[in-house]
Amino acid sequence: MLKNKNGLIVYFLLSCGSSVIDIIIGYVLFNILNVNYLVACNIGIIAGLIFHYITSIKAVFKKENNIKNFSIYIITFFIGLILANITMWISFDKYNLGFLISKIFSMGIPFFVMYYLRKILYKKFS
């Protein structure tokens, strides 16, 4: 049980680092370069993805960096991206929450969904 909690904690810390990269890039693109908010968010998410995959594949899931594991990561990434975009759209467009508040809010649901989904898929297919 403690091993699982440690994995979640490390995953959380790496996700925080990924989120910082994501938010900074999204914020700069949206507020300084006037890029559409969804485009800015997606570019930030992709930058965060690269950091997160490189750091979490071995540190959290204890897997080798290979095409099968990368494919699982990418598939779950797209599921998380869809969830993040839906949450961003609802909170920013429908509820008029600020960009940063909406951005932070849109990270919560995908965080847990992707962690547990990746954990299940890595165990089943790796």
C-alpha positions in Angstrom: 0.0 0.0 0.0 2.8 2.5 0.9 4.5 1.7 -2.4 1.4 2.7 -4.3 1.1 5.9 -2.3 4.8 6.7 -3.0 4.1 6.2 -6.7 1.2 8.6 -6.5 3.2 11.2 -4.6 6.1 11.0 -7.1 3.6 11.2 -10.0 2.0 14.2 -8.3 5.3 16.0 -7.9 6.3 15.3 -11.5 2.8 16.4 -12.6 3.4 19.7 -10.6 6.6 20.3 -12.6 4.8 19.5 -15.8 2.0 21.8 -14.8 4.4 24.7 -14.2 5.8 24.2 -17.6 2.3 23.9 -19.0 0.9 27.0 -17.3 3.9 29.3 -18.1 3.8 28.4 -21.7 0.0 28.7 -21.9 0.0 32.0 -20.0 2.7 33.5 -22.2 1.0 32.4 -25.4 -2.5 33.6 -24.3 -1.7 36.8 -22.5 1.4 38.1 -24.2 1.3 36.6 -27.7 -2.6 36.7 -28.0 -2.9 33.1 -29.1 -6.4 31.5 -28.8 -6.8 30.1 -25.3 -7.4 26.5 -26.4 -4.4 26.6 -28.7 -2.3 28.1 -25.9 -3.4 25.5 -23.5 -2.7 22.6 -25.9 0.8 23.8 -26.7 1.5 24.1 -23.0 0.1 20.6 -22.4 2.3 19.1 -25.1 5.4 20.8 -23.6 4.4 19.4 -20.2 3.8 16.0 -21.7 7.3 15.7 -23.0 8.7 16.5 -19.5 6.3 14.3 -17.7 6.9 11.2 -19.9 10.6 11.5 -19.7 10.6 11.8 -16.0 7.7 9.5 -15.0 8.2 6.4 -17.2 11.0 5.1 -15.0 10.5 7.0 -11.7 6.8 6.1 -11.3 5.9 3.2 -13.5 9.3 1.5 -13.5 9.1 0.8 -17.2 11.5 1.0 -20.1 11.3 3.8 -22.6 10.0 1.8 -25.6 7.4 2.2 -28.3 4.8 0.1 -26.5 5.1 2.1 -23.2 5.2 5.4 -25.2 2.0 4.3 -27.0 0.2 3.7 -23.7 1.3 7.1 -22.5 0.2 8.9 -25.7 -3.2 7.2 -25.7 -3.9 8.1 -22.1 -2.5 11.6 -22.9 -5.2 12.1 -25.5 -7.9 11.0 -23.1 -6.5 13.5 -20.5 -6.3 16.2 -23.2 -10.0 15.7 -24.1 -10.9 15.9 -20.4 -8.8 19.0 -19.9 -10.2 20.7 -22.9 -13.8 20.0 -21.9 -13.1 21.2 -18.4 -11.3 24.3 -19.7 -14.1 25.1 -22.1 -16.8 24.7 -19.4 -15.0 26.7 -16.8 -13.7 29.5 -19.1 -16.4 29.8 -21.7 -19.5 28.8 -19.8 -18.7 29.9 -16.2 -16.4 32.8 -17.1 -13.7 31.8 -14.7 -10.4 33.5 -15.3 -7.8 31.8 -17.5 -5.4 30.7 -14.8 -8.2 29.5 -12.5 -9.8 27.5 -15.4 -6.4 26.2 -16.4 -5.7 24.9 -12.9 -9.2 23.5 -12.5 -8.8 21.6 -15.8 -5.8 19.7 -14.5 -7.5 18.0 -11.6 -9.7 15.4 -13.3 -7.2 14.4 -15.9 -4.5 14.0 -13.2 -6.3 11.1 -11.4 -7.8 9.6 -14.6 -4.4 9.4 -16.3 -2.5 8.1 -13.3 -4.8 5.2 -12.6 -5.5 4.4 -16.3 -1.7 4.4 -17.0 -1.1 2.2 -13.9 -3.7 -0.3 -15.1 -2.5 -0.3 -18.7 1.2 -0.6 -17.9 0.4 -3.5 -15.6 -1.7 -5.3 -18.2 0.4 -4.6 -21.4 4.0 -4.3 -20.2 
